[in-house]
Amino acid sequence: MGRARPWIEAFAPATVSNLGPGFDCLGLAVRTVGDTVRARVGEQPGVVLSAVEGDGGKLPREIDRNTASVAAAWLLERHAPGQGVELQLTKGLPLGSGLGSSGASACAAAVAVDAALALSLPEAVLVEAARHAEGVACGTPHPDNVAPCVVGGIVLIPALEPLRLISLPVPDDLWLALYTPGCSVATADARAVLPSRVSLPQTVTQAARLGLLVHALHEGDLALLGEAVADDIVEPARAGLIPGYLDAKTACLEAGALACSISGAGPTTFALTDDEGRARALMDILEETYTGAGVPGRGLVDRVGPGARVTSPPLH
């Protein structure tokens, strides 16, 4: 009887991307929620996806369509040809939520496969694997979810060819209220409503806000950060896809939120504050507003956290 093949388990967190002016180039990782992937050396070359749980049967099981197996296959092809892995995916994130759900599956798989095969690949390679999987799932290999999902913290992606990742400072007193209303927004649909042209004044304003945002993080100035988290290009185009969003944003800002905007493609809404108690009050406001709009969902209060990591005991 052969020796049992040990499982390696990895966790990858939810992410909040764009953060106002940082469309497709800025995101952060949260602490408490995410996806889990277990990986072990396969009995034959290639990828086997033997189990998917927590998705209500909605995710594809085909190797070339599920982001976890796509990321794993990309890594094998380039860094472990001839080897094989078996994967098991457990979804902790809702689908179509704007929390980087597809990216979290890909990142957890990349980290688990890297550890199971003892590849010790750089973070940038793991991000590329997950970014490739995002391209399969969403049509565009955007890095604003998968980069912070792997690296953790707040990450700016100023270039793709070659991929460049910059970790930005995280203010100690930054809190997030996150609420996912009971509706879904497909990333492809959220991209379809974006304007095909942007005026020069809008471009200048957006660039200035992104610069202000980076400066505010380096200064640890949350008031400036709140001023910078604003978007006159992407957010207005997507607001109509989320019932109750504009009312929710207005209510949060009137209640003292530093900023309020759409996470990624939506519908998850995030509000920023400098106090845990205020974050919980903002959560209640989001709950009340979205329930009143007929799309009650679920939310949490969270902080910026570390990136994807192995959570099982190390192999000996």
SERO-4910 file (N, C-alpha, C, O; in steps of 0.05 Angstrom, whole numbers):
BEGIN
 pado doro    nc1    nc2    nc3   cac1   cac2   cac3    cc1    cc2    cc3    oc1    oc2    oc3
  Met    A     17    -24      0      0      0      0     18     25      0     36     27     16
  Gly    A     12     44    -18     29     67    -21     26     87      3      6     86     17
  Arg    A     46    103      6     46    123     27     25    144     21     23    153     -2
  Ala    A     10    153     41    -11    173     37      2    199     28     23    207     38
  Arg    A    -12    212     10     -2    238      0    -14    260     17    -38    263     18
  Pro    A      3    275     31     -8    295     50    -20    319     35    -11    328     14
  Trp    A    -41    330     47    -54    354     37    -41    379     48    -33    380     71
  Ile    A    -38    399     31    -30    426     40    -54    444     36    -67    444     15
  Glu    A    -61    459     57    -84    477     56    -75    506     56    -57    513     71
  Ala    A    -87    522     39    -80    551     37   -106    567     38   -127    559     28
  Phe    A   -104    590     51   -126    609     53   -119    634     38    -97    644     40
  Ala    A   -138    645     23   -134    670      8   -157    689     15   -181    681     14
  Pro    A   -151    714     23   -171    732     33   -188    746     11   -180    747    -12
  Ala    A   -211    755     20   -226    774      3   -210    799     -1   -192    806     14
  Thr    A   -217    813    -23   -203    838    -29   -223    860    -37   -245    854    -47
  Val    A   -216    884    -31   -231    908    -40   -213    922    -61   -191    930    -55
  Ser    A   -223    924    -85   -207    936   -106   -218    962   -116   -241    970   -110
  Asn    A   -202    976   -131   -207   1003   -142   -203   1024   -121   -188   1043   -125
  Leu    A   -217   1022    -98   -215   1042    -77   -219   1070    -87   -204   1088    -80
  Gly    A   -240   1074   -103   -245   1100   -114   -231   1104   -140   -239   1093   -161
  Pro    A   -209   1119   -140   -196   1127   -166   -177   1105   -177   -166   1108   -199
  Gly    A   -172   1084   -162   -152   1064   -170   -162   1042   -187   -156   1018   -182
  Phe    A   -178   1048   -207   -190   1027   -224   -169   1009   -237   -151   1019   -251
  Asp    A   -172    983   -231   -155    962   -243   -126    964   -234   -109    948   -244
  Cys    A   -119    981   -215    -91    983   -207    -86    985   -177    -64    989   -168
  Leu    A   -108    983   -161   -105    987   -132   -125    969   -118   -148    966   -126
  Gly    A   -115    957    -96   -133    940    -80   -121    934    -53    -98    939    -48
  Leu    A   -138    924    -35   -129    916     -8   -141    889     -1   -162    881    -11
  Ala    A   -127    875     17   -136    850     28   -148    854     55   -139    871     71
  Val    A   -170    840     61   -182    841     88   -173    817    104   -160    798     94
  Arg    A   -180    817    130   -169    797    148   -185    771    150   -173    749    150
  Thr    A   -212    773    151   -227    751    163   -240    731    144   -245    708    152
  Val    A   -246    739    119   -261    721    102   -246    715     76   -229    732     68
  Gly    A   -251    692     65   -236    684     40   -243    656     32   -261    644     43
  Asp    A   -227    646     13   -230    619      3   -207    601     12   -186    611     19
  Thr    A   -212    575     12   -192    556     21   -188    535     -1   -208    525    -13
  Val    A   -164    528     -7   -157    507    -26   -138    487    -13   -119    495      0
  Arg    A   -144    461    -16   -126    440     -8   -113    429    -33   -126    424    -53
  Ala    A    -87    424    -31    -72    413    -54    -54    390    -45    -43    391    -23
  Arg    A    -51    370    -62    -31    349    -56    -19    340    -83    -32    343   -104
  Val    A      4    328    -81     17    317   -105     -2    297   -118    -12    279   -105
  Gly    A     -5    300   -145    -23    282   -159    -11    255   -166     14    252   -166
  Glu    A    -28    237   -172    -19    210   -180    -11    209   -209      3    190   -218
  Gln    A    -18    229   -225    -10    231   -253     -7    260   -260    -16    278   -246
  Pro    A      7    266   -282     11    294   -290    -15    309   -295    -35    297   -302
  Gly    A    -14    335   -290    -37    352   -294    -52    358   -269    -43    353   -247
  Val    A    -75    371   -272    -91    380   -249   -117    364   -247   -131    360   -268
  Val    A   -124    356   -223   -150    343   -217   -164    360   -197   -153    366   -175
  Leu    A   -188    369   -203   -205    384   -184   -225    365   -173   -246    360   -185
  Ser    A   -219    353   -150   -236    331   -140   -259    340   -123   -277    324   -118
  Ala    A   -260    365   -114   -283    374    -98   -285    404    -98   -265    418    -98
  Val    A   -310    414   -100   -316    442    -97   -340    444    -78   -361    433    -83
  Glu    A   -336    459    -57   -358    462    -37   -363    492    -31   -345    509    -35
  Gly    A   -387    497    -22   -394    524    -13   -403    543    -35   -407    567    -30
  Asp    A   -407    532    -59   -415    549    -82   -443    544    -91   -453    556   -110
  Gly    A   -457    525    -78   -484    518    -86   -485    506   -113   -506    507   -126
  Gly    A   -463    494   -122   -463    480   -148   -461    499   -172   -465    491   -194
  Lys    A   -454    525   -167   -455    544   -188   -428    546   -204   -429    554   -227
  Leu    A   -406    539   -192   -380    542   -205   -375    519   -224   -383    497   -219
  Pro    A   -360    525   -246   -353    503   -264   -334    484   -251   -317    492   -235
  Arg    A   -337    459   -258   -318    438   -248   -297    431   -269   -278    417   -263
  Glu    A   -300    442   -293   -280    437   -314   -253    449   -307   -252    472   -297
  Ile    A   -232    435   -312   -205    444   -305   -198    471   -319   -184    488   -307
  Asp    A   -207    474   -343   -200    498   -358   -219    522   -354   -217    542   -368
  Arg    A   -238    519   -334   -257    541   -329   -258    550   -300   -264    573   -294
  Asn    A   -251    532   -281   -251    540   -253   -224    555   -247   -203    545   -254
  Thr    A   -226    578   -234   -201    594   -231   -180    580   -214   -156    584   -218
  Ala    A   -188    563   -195   -169    549   -178   -152    530   -196   -128    530   -194
  Ser    A   -165    514   -212   -151    495   -229   -136    508   -251   -115    499   -260
  Val    A   -147    531   -262   -133    545   -283   -107    556   -273    -86    554   -286
  Ala    A   -107    568   -249    -82    578   -237    -62    556   -232    -38    559   -237
  Ala    A    -72    533   -222    -54    511   -217    -42    500   -242    -18    494   -243
  Ala    A    -58    498   -263    -48    488   -289    -27    507   -301     -7    498   -312
  Trp    A    -31    533   -297    -12    553   -307     15    549   -293     36    550   -306
  Leu    A     14    545   -267     39    541   -252     53    515   -260     78    515   -264
  Leu    A     38    494   -264     50    468   -271     64    470   -299     86    461   -303
  Glu    A     50    483   -317     60    484   -345     87    499   -346    105    492   -361
  Arg    A     90    520   -329    113    537   -331    135    530   -311    158    536   -315
  His    A    127    518   -288    147    515   -267    149    487   -256    167    481   -240
  Ala    A    131    469   -264    133    441   -256    122    422   -277    104    407   -272
  Pro    A    134    424   -302    124    407   -323    126    378   -317    146    369   -306
  Gly    A    106    363   -324    106    334   -319     95    326   -291     91    303   -286
  Gln    A     92    346   -273     81    340   -247     51    343   -246     39    354   -265
  Gly    A     39    334   -225     10    335   -222      1    343   -194     16    338   -175
  Val    A    -23    355   -192    -34    361   -166    -64    355   -166    -78    356   -187
  Glu    A    -74    349   -142   -103    346   -138   -111    369   -120    -98    376   -101
  Leu    A   -134    381   -127   -144    405   -112   -172    400   -101   -188    385   -112
  Gln    A   -177    412    -78   -204    414    -67   -209    443    -59   -193    454    -44
  Leu    A   -230    454    -69   -236    483    -65   -260    486    -46   -281    473    -50
  Thr    A   -257    502    -26   -280    509     -8   -284    540    -10   -267    555     -2
  Lys    A   -308    547    -20   -314    576    -23   -323    587      3   -342    577     16
  Gly    A   -310    609     11   -320    624     34   -331    651     26   -343    665     43
  Leu    A   -329    657      0   -338    683    -10   -361    679    -29   -362    660    -44
  Pro    A   -381    698    -28   -403    696    -47   -393    702    -76   -374    717    -80
  Leu    A   -407    691    -95   -400    695   -123   -411    722   -132   -432    730   -123
  Gly    A   -397    734   -151   -407    759   -162   -411    781   -142   -430    796   -144
  Ser    A   -393    783   -122   -397    800    -99   -381    826   -100   -388    845    -86
  Gly    A   -360    827   -117   -341    849   -116   -321    847    -95   -307    866    -88
  Leu    A   -318    823    -83   -298    818    -62   -275    801    -72   -260    790    -56
  Gly    A   -272    799    -98   -250    784   -110   -253    754   -106   -234    740   -101
  Ser    A   -278    744   -108   -283    716   -103   -268    697   -122   -255    678   -113
  Ser    A   -270    702   -148   -256    685   -167   -225    687   -163   -211    667   -166
  Gly    A   -216    711   -157   -187    715   -152   -178    700   -127   -155    690   -127
  Ala    A   -194    700   -106   -186    686    -81   -183    657    -86   -164    644    -75
  Ser    A   -200    644   -102   -197    616   -108   -171    611   -123   -157    592   -117
  Ala    A   -165    628   -142   -141    625   -158   -116    629   -140    -97    613   -142
  Cys    A   -116    649   -123    -93    654   -105    -89    632    -85    -66    623    -80
  Ala    A   -110    622    -73   -108    600    -54    -96    575    -68    -80    561    -56
  Ala    A   -105    570    -92    -95    547   -107    -65    551   -113    -49    532   -110
  Ala    A    -57    574   -122    -29    579   -129    -11    576   -105     10    563   -107
  Val    A    -20    586    -82     -3    584    -58     -2    555    -48     19    545    -40
  Ala    A    -25    541    -50    -25    513    -41     -8    495    -59      6    478    -49
  Val    A    -10    499    -85      6    483   -104     36    489   -101     52    471   -101
  Asp    A     42    515    -98     70    522    -93     82    508    -69    104    498    -70
  Ala    A     66    506    -48     76    493    -23     76    463    -26     95    450    -17
  Ala    A     55    452    -39     54    422    -41     77    411    -58     87    390    -53
  Leu    A     85    427    -78    107    418    -96    134    430    -88    154    425   -102
  Ala    A    134    445    -66    159    457    -56    173    473    -77    198    471    -81
  Leu    A    158    490    -92    169    506   -114    182    532   -104    202    541   -116
  Ser    A    172    543    -82    183    568    -71    184    591    -92    204    604    -95
  Leu    A    162    594   -106    161    614   -127    157    642   -116    145    645    -94
  Pro    A    167    663   -129    163    690   -120    133    698   -120    117    687   -135
  Glu    A    127    718   -104     99    727   -103     89    736   -130     66    732   -137
  Ala    A    106    749   -146     98    760   -172     89    737   -190     71    741   -207
  Val    A    102    714   -188     94    691   -205     67    680   -196     50    674   -213
  Leu    A     62    679   -170     36    670   -160     14    690   -169     -8    681   -176
  Val    A     20    716   -169      1    736   -178     -5    732   -208    -28    734   -217
  Glu    A     16    726   -224     12    722   -253     -5    697   -258    -23    698   -275
  Ala    A     -2    676   -242    -18    652   -245    -47    659   -240    -65    651   -255
  Ala    A    -52    673   -218    -79    681   -211    -91    701   -231   -115    700   -237
  Arg    A    -75    718   -241    -84    738   -260    -92    724   -286   -112    732   -298
  His    A    -78    704   -294    -85    688   -317   -112    675   -313   -129    675   -331
  Ala    A   -117    665   -289   -143    652   -283   -165    673   -283   -187    667   -292
  Glu    A   -160    697   -274   -180    718   -275   -188    724   -304   -211    730   -310
  Gly    A   -168    723   -322   -174    728   -349   -193    708   -361   -211    714   -377
  Val    A   -191    683   -352   -209    662   -361   -237    666   -349   -257    662   -363
  Ala    A   -238    674   -324   -264    677   -311   -279    702   -319   -303    702   -322
  Cys    A   -264    724   -321   -277    750   -325   -273    763   -352   -286    783   -359
  Gly    A   -255    751   -368   -249    762   -394   -226    781   -395   -216    787   -416
  Thr    A   -218    791   -372   -195    810   -370   -177    801   -347   -187    797   -325
  Pro    A   -151    798   -352   -132    789   -331   -124    812   -312   -100    817   -309
  His    A   -143    825   -300   -137    848   -283   -124    838   -257   -132    817   -246
  Pro    A   -105    854   -246    -90    845   -222    -99    858   -196    -88    853   -175
  Asp    A   -120    876   -197   -125    892   -173   -137    876   -150   -136    885   -127
  Asn    A   -148    853   -156   -156    835   -134   -134    815   -127   -128    812   -103
  Val    A   -122    802   -146   -103    780   -140    -77    790   -129    -64    776   -114
  Ala    A    -69    815   -136    -43    825   -124    -45    828    -94    -28    818    -80
  Pro    A    -65    844    -84    -67    845    -54    -75    818    -42    -67    813    -19
  Cys    A    -89    801    -57    -96    775    -46    -71    758    -40    -70    744    -19
  Val    A    -51    760    -57    -26    745    -52     -8    760    -33      3    749    -14
  Val    A     -4    786    -38     16    802    -23      6    811      4     22    812     23
  Gly    A    -20    816      6    -31    827     31    -29    857     32    -15    869     15
  Gly    A    -43    870     51    -41    898     54    -55    913     32    -75    904     20
  Ile    A    -45    937     25    -54    954      4    -33    954    -18    -10    960    -13
  Val    A    -41    947    -43    -22    943    -64    -29    960    -88    -52    960    -97
  Leu    A     -9    974    -99    -12    989   -124      3    973   -146     25    963   -141
  Ile    A    -10    971   -169      2    957   -192      6    977   -214    -12    982   -230
  Pro    A     30    989   -216     35   1010   -235     42   1000   -263     41   1016   -282
  Ala    A     48    974   -266     55    964   -292     49    934   -294     50    920   -274
  Leu    A     43    925   -318     36    897   -322     58    882   -338     61    858   -334
  Glu    A     73    896   -355     93    883   -372    120    897   -369    125    916   -384
  Pro    A    137    888   -350    132    866   -332    115    875   -308    113    899   -302
  Leu    A    104    855   -294     87    861   -271    103    874   -249    124    865   -242
  Arg    A     92    896   -238    105    910   -217     85    914   -194     63    923   -199
  Leu    A     93    907   -170     75    909   -147     88    927   -126    111    923   -119
  Ile    A     73    946   -116     83    964    -95     64    963    -71     41    969    -73
  Ser    A     75    955    -48     60    954    -23     60    982    -11     81    994     -7
  Leu    A     36    992     -5     33   1019      7     28   1016     37     19    996     46
  Pro    A     35   1037     52     30   1037     81      1   1034     88    -17   1044     73
  Val    A     -5   1020    110    -32   1016    119    -35   1031    146    -22   1025    165
  Pro    A    -52   1052    147    -56   1066    172    -66   1048    194    -83   1031    190
  Asp    A    -55   1052    218    -62   1034    240    -91   1035    248   -102   1015    257
  Asp    A   -104   1058    244   -131   1062    254   -152   1061    231   -174   1072    234
  Leu    A   -146   1047    210   -165   1045    188   -183   1021    192   -174    998    196
  Trp    A   -210   1026    191   -230   1005    193   -248   1006    169   -252   1027    157
  Leu    A   -259    982    162   -276    980    139   -303    968    148   -303    948    162
  Ala    A   -325    980    138   -351    967    140   -357    957    112   -357    972     92
  Leu    A   -362    931    109   -367    919     83   -395    906     83   -402    892    102
  Tyr    A   -410    912     62   -437    900     61   -442    890     32   -438    905     13
  Thr    A   -450    865     30   -456    853      4   -486    849      2   -497    830     13
  Pro    A   -500    867    -13   -529    864    -15   -536    838    -30   -520    826    -44
  Gly    A   -561    831    -28   -570    805    -39   -576    806    -69   -597    798    -77
  Cys    A   -557    816    -84   -559    816   -113   -530    811   -123   -511    816   -108
  Ser    A   -527    802   -147   -500    797   -157   -496    814   -182   -514    821   -197
  Val    A   -470    821   -186   -462    836   -209   -439    821   -222   -417    820   -211
  Ala    A   -443    811   -246   -422    797   -260   -401    818   -269   -408    839   -278
  Thr    A   -376    810   -266   -354    829   -274   -357    837   -303   -352    861   -310
  Ala    A   -364    819   -320   -368    825   -349   -389    846   -353   -386    865   -369
  Asp    A   -411    844   -338   -433    864   -340   -424    891   -329   -431    912   -340
  Ala    A   -409    890   -307   -400    915   -295   -380    930   -313   -379    954   -313
  Arg    A   -365    915   -329   -346    927   -348   -361    937   -373   -353    956   -386
  Ala    A   -383    923   -380   -398    931   -404   -410    959   -402   -414    972   -422
  Val    A   -416    968   -377   -429    994   -374   -409   1017   -372   -417   1040   -370
  Leu    A   -383   1011   -372   -363   1032   -369   -362   1049   -394   -366   1040   -416
  Pro    A   -357   1075   -391   -355   1093   -414   -332   1086   -432   -310   1078   -422
  Ser    A   -336   1088   -458   -314   1082   -477   -295   1105   -480   -272   1102   -489
  Arg    A   -304   1129   -472   -287   1153   -473   -289   1169   -447   -310   1170   -435
  Val    A   -267   1181   -439   -266   1197   -415   -254   1224   -422   -234   1225   -437
  Ser    A   -266   1245   -412   -256   1272   -419   -229   1278   -406   -222   1265   -386
  Leu    A   -215   1297   -417   -189   1304   -406   -192   1315   -377   -177   1307   -360
  Pro    A   -212   1332   -371   -215   1341   -343   -220   1318   -324   -210   1318   -301
  Gln    A   -237   1299   -332   -241   1275   -315   -216   1260   -310   -210   1250   -288
  Thr    A   -200   1257   -331   -174   1242   -328   -155   1256   -309   -142   1243   -293
  Val    A   -154   1282   -311   -136   1298   -293   -146   1295   -264   -130   1291   -246
  Thr    A   -172   1298   -260   -183   1295   -233   -177   1268   -221   -169   1265   -198
  Gln    A   -182   1247   -237   -177   1220   -228   -148   1215   -221   -142   1202   -201
  Ala    A   -130   1225   -237   -101   1222   -232    -93   1236   -207    -78   1226   -191
  Ala    A   -104   1260   -203    -98   1275   -179   -108   1261   -154    -94   1261   -133
  Arg    A   -131   1249   -155   -142   1235   -132   -125   1210   -126   -121   1204   -102
  Leu    A   -116   1196   -146   -100   1172   -140    -73   1181   -128    -64   1168   -109
  Gly    A    -62   1203   -137    -38   1213   -125    -42   1221    -96    -26   1216    -78
  Leu    A    -65   1234    -91    -72   1242    -64    -76   1218    -46    -68   1218    -22
  Leu    A    -88   1197    -57    -93   1173    -41    -66   1161    -32    -63   1153     -9
  Val    A    -47   1158    -50    -21   1147    -44     -7   1164    -23      5   1154     -4
  His    A     -9   1191    -26      3   1209     -7    -10   1206     20      4   1206     41
  Ala    A    -36   1204     21    -51   1201     46    -42   1176     62    -40   1177     86
  Leu    A    -38   1154     47    -30   1130     60     -1   1133     72      4   1123     94
  His    A     16   1145     57     43   1149     67     43   1168     91     60   1165    109
  Glu    A     25   1187     92     23   1206    115      7   1194    138      8   1205    160
  Gly    A     -8   1173    132    -26   1162    152    -49   1181    158    -60   1181    180
  Asp    A    -57   1197    139    -77   1218    142   -104   1207    131   -108   1207    107
  Leu    A   -121   1199    150   -146   1186    141   -166   1207    130   -182   1200    113
  Ala    A   -165   1231    139   -182   1252    127   -175   1256     98   -193   1258     81
  Leu    A   -150   1258     92   -141   1260     64   -149   1235     48   -157   1237     24
  Leu    A   -146   1212     60   -153   1187     47   -183   1187     39   -190   1180     17
  Gly    A   -200   1196     58   -228   1198     52   -234   1217     29   -251   1211     12
  Glu    A   -219   1239     28   -222   1258      6   -214   1245    -21   -226   1251    -42
  Ala    A   -194   1228    -20   -183   1217    -45   -201   1194    -56   -201   1189    -80
  Val    A   -215   1180    -38   -231   1157    -47   -257   1168    -59   -278   1167    -46
  Ala    A   -255   1177    -83   -278   1187    -98   -273   1181   -128   -250   1179   -137
  Asp    A   -294   1177   -142   -292   1168   -170   -315   1179   -187   -338   1172   -181
  Asp    A   -309   1195   -207   -329   1206   -224   -331   1192   -251   -346   1200   -268
  Ile    A   -317   1170   -254   -316   1156   -280   -330   1128   -278   -349   1123   -291
  Val    A   -319   1111   -261   -329   1083   -260   -353   1081   -242   -373   1068   -249
  Glu    A   -352   1093   -218   -374   1090   -199   -401   1099   -210   -421   1085   -207
  Pro    A   -403   1122   -223   -429   1131   -233   -441   1111   -254   -465   1107   -255
  Ala    A   -423   1099   -269   -432   1080   -290   -443   1055   -277   -461   1042   -288
  Arg    A   -432   1047   -254   -440   1021   -242   -462   1024   -221   -474   1005   -213
  Ala    A   -466   1049   -211   -484   1053   -189   -512   1042   -195   -526   1031   -177
  Gly    A   -521   1045   -220   -548   1036   -227   -551   1006   -227   -574    996   -228
  Leu    A   -529    991   -226   -531    961   -225   -536    951   -197   -542    927   -193
  Ile    A   -535    969   -177   -537    961   -149   -561    975   -136   -559    999   -129
  Pro    A   -584    961   -132   -607    974   -120   -600    985    -92   -590    971    -75
  Gly    A   -607   1011    -88   -603   1023    -62   -575   1034    -57   -570   1046    -35
  Tyr    A   -557   1031    -76   -529   1040    -71   -527   1070    -65   -514   1077    -45
  Leu    A   -538   1086    -81   -535   1115    -77   -546   1124    -50   -535   1142    -37
  Asp    A   -569   1113    -42   -580   1119    -16   -561   1109      6   -558   1123     26
  Ala    A   -550   1086      3   -531   1075     23   -507   1092     26   -498   1098     48
  Lys    A   -496   1101      3   -472   1118      4   -479   1145     18   -464   1154     35
  Thr    A   -501   1157     11   -509   1183     23   -512   1180     53   -503   1196     68
  Ala    A   -525   1158     61   -530   1154     90   -504   1150    105   -501   1160    127
  Cys    A   -485   1135     93   -459   1131    107   -443   1157    109   -432   1162    130
  Leu    A   -442   1172     88   -427   1198     89   -440   1217    109   -426   1231    124
  Glu    A   -467   1218    110   -480   1235    129   -475   1226    158   -476   1242    177
  Ala    A   -470   1200    162   -464   1189    188   -435   1191    196   -427   1182    218
  Gly    A   -418   1203    179   -391   1208    186   -370   1190    175   -347   1190    183
  Ala    A   -378   1173    155   -358   1157    142   -338   1174    128   -345   1195    117
  Leu    A   -312   1166    128   -292   1181    113   -296   1179     83   -291   1198     69
  Ala    A   -306   1156     74   -311   1152     46   -330   1128     44   -332   1112     62
  Cys    A   -343   1126     21   -360   1103     16   -361   1099    -15   -364   1118    -30
  Ser    A   -357   1074    -23   -356   1069    -52   -361   1039    -57   -368   1024    -39
  Ile    A   -359   1032    -83   -365   1005    -92   -339    989    -92   -318    998   -101
  Ser    A   -339    965    -80   -316    947    -81   -315    932   -107   -333    917   -114
  Gly    A   -294    936   -122   -291    922   -148   -314    928   -166   -322    951   -170
  Ala    A   -325    906   -178   -348    909   -196   -374    911   -181   -395    916   -194
  Gly    A   -374    908   -155   -398    909   -139   -412    882   -138   -403    863   -151
  Pro    A   -433    879   -122   -448    901   -109   -438    908    -81   -449    926    -68
  Thr    A   -417    894    -71   -407    900    -44   -400    930    -42   -387    941    -59
  Thr    A   -409    942    -20   -404    970    -14   -385    971     10   -389    957     29
  Phe    A   -365    989      9   -348    992     31   -349   1021     41   -352   1040     26
  Ala    A   -347   1024     67   -345   1050     80   -320   1050     98   -315   1031    111
  Leu    A   -305   1072     97   -281   1074    113   -285   1092    137   -299   1112    135
  Thr    A   -272   1085    159   -273   1101    183   -248   1096    200   -232   1079    193
  Asp    A   -246   1112    221   -222   1109    238   -228   1097    265   -212   1099    284
  Asp    A   -252   1085    268   -261   1075    294   -278   1050    291   -295   1049    273
  Glu    A   -272   1029    307   -287   1004    304   -317   1008    310   -334    997    296
  Gly    A   -323   1024    331   -351   1028    337   -366   1042    315   -389   1035    309
  Arg    A   -353   1062    303   -366   1076    281   -369   1057    257   -389   1058    242
  Ala    A   -350   1040    253   -352   1020    231   -376   1002    235   -390    996    215
  Arg    A   -381    994    260   -405    977    265   -431    993    261   -451    982    252
  Ala    A   -430   1019    268   -454   1035    263   -459   1038    233   -482   1038    223
  Leu    A   -437   1041    217   -440   1043    188   -450   1017    176   -466   1017    157
  Met    A   -442    994    188   -452    968    180   -482    967    183   -496    958    165
  Asp    A   -492    977    206   -521    977    211   -535    995    191   -557    988    182
  Ile    A   -523   1017    183   -535   1035    164   -537   1021    136   -558   1022    123
  Leu    A   -516   1008    129   -516    993    103   -537    971    104   -551    967     84
  Glu    A   -539    957    126   -559    935    129   -587    947    126   -603    936    111
  Glu    A   -592    968    140   -619    980    139   -626    991    111   -648    987    102
  Thr    A   -607   1004     98   -612   1016     72   -617    994     51   -636    996     35
  Tyr    A   -600    974     50   -603    954     30   -627    936     35   -640    926     16
  Thr    A   -634    932     60   -658    917     66   -683    933     57   -701    922     46
  Gly    A   -682    959     62   -704    976     52   -706    977     22   -728    981     11
  Ala    A   -684    972      8   -684    972    -21   -692    944    -32   -693    940    -57
  Gly    A   -697    926    -14   -706    899    -23   -684    880    -30   -689    859    -42
  Val    A   -659    886    -22   -637    868    -28   -620    863     -2   -596    869     -1
  Pro    A   -633    853     19   -618    847     43   -596    827     38   -599    809     22
  Gly    A   -573    831     51   -551    813     47   -536    807     72   -548    801     93
  Arg    A   -510    809     71   -494    804     95   -469    823     95   -460    831     73
  Gly    A   -460    829    118   -437    847    120   -419    840    143   -424    821    158
  Leu    A   -397    855    145   -378    851    166   -362    876    170   -360    893    152
  Val    A   -350    878    194   -331    899    200   -304    886    199   -300    865    212
  Asp    A   -285    898    185   -259    884    182   -237    905    180   -241    929    180
  Arg    A   -212    895    178   -189    912    176   -172    901    153   -176    879    143
  Val    A   -152    917    144   -134    908    124   -117    885    136   -108    887    159
  Gly    A   -113    864    120    -99    841    131    -77    829    113    -71    841     92
  Pro    A    -66    807    121    -44    794    105    -55    780     81    -79    777     78
  Gly    A    -37    772     64    -44    759     39    -48    729     42    -48    718     65
  Ala    A    -51    715     20    -55    686     20    -32    671     33     -9    679     30
  Arg    A    -38    650     48    -18    636     63    -26    607     68    -50    601     68
  Val    A     -6    591     72    -11    563     80    -21    562    108    -10    575    126
  Thr    A    -42    547    113    -54    545    139    -52    517    152    -60    514    175
  Ser    A    -42    498    137    -38    471    148    -10    469    160      7    485    154
  Pro    A     -6    449    177     21    445    189     41    440    167     34    428    146
  Pro    A     66    449    170     86    445    150     92    415    146     90    399    164
  Leu    A    101    408    121    109    381    115    137    376    127    154    394    128
  His    A    141    352    136    168    345    147    182    325    128    204    316    133
***
